[in-house]
Amino acid sequence: MKRVLVVGSPGAGKSTFARGLRDCTGLPLHYLDWIWHRPDRTSISREEFDLRLGELLQGERWILDGNYRRTLGPRLEACDTVFFLDIPLEDCLSGVESRIGKPREDMPWVETALDPEFREYILAFHRTQLPELRALLEKYREKGTLIRFASRREGEKYLAHLQESPGKETLLG
């Protein structure tokens, strides 16, 4: 496990899991939200994002946290392991609500309220993008290691076992 993707719905706990994985493995962690978003809540261009992502994908070791469906194909081609946080909608919404007002390592600003547009995006993600993501990841299973968690607790247990058993990266996979 040297080139890792962490994907799932907003609020699923991707960044929290990715930080734990970084701490257990020593792999460098890159948040796609930090690449895409500027602190003033604007975004960089797609071309600039693709260029920066391409540079990261050339690295020998990394964890990439985030979905960004448009770029998922090249990331799946470059990685050897995918962690898929397939978390229920209610847990994702409560995850987003729980981080309001808190500084986050994975985001260049502090959210002060749950943006209604972002809430709708999460609802739509579960209706449309999540089924597509599941199908795409099933195809990936033939190429590399896919580890799916149906709850945050499953991810926490995986990290605890990994912490206890260094070098056993595919534990529970």
HELIX and SHEET records of a PDB file:
HELIX    1   1 LYS A   14  THR A   25  1                                  12    
HELIX    2   2 LEU A   32  TRP A   36  1                                   5    
HELIX    3   3 ARG A   46  LEU A   57  1                                  12    
HELIX    4   4 ARG A   69  THR A   71  5                                   3    
HELIX    5   5 LEU A   72  ALA A   78  1                                   7    
HELIX    6   6 LEU A   89  SER A   98  1                                  10    
HELIX    7   7 PRO A  116  ALA A  124  1                                   9    
HELIX    8   8 PHE A  125  GLN A  129  3                                   5    
HELIX    9   9 LEU A  130  TYR A  140  1                                  11    
HELIX   10  10 ARG A  152  GLU A  164  1                                  13    
SHEET    1   A 5 LEU A  29  TYR A  31  0                                        
SHEET    2   A 5 TRP A  62  ASP A  65  1                                        
SHEET    3   A 5 ARG A   3  GLY A   8  1                                        
SHEET    4   A 5 THR A  81  LEU A  85  1                                        
SHEET    5   A 5 THR A 145  PHE A 149  1                                        
END                                                                             
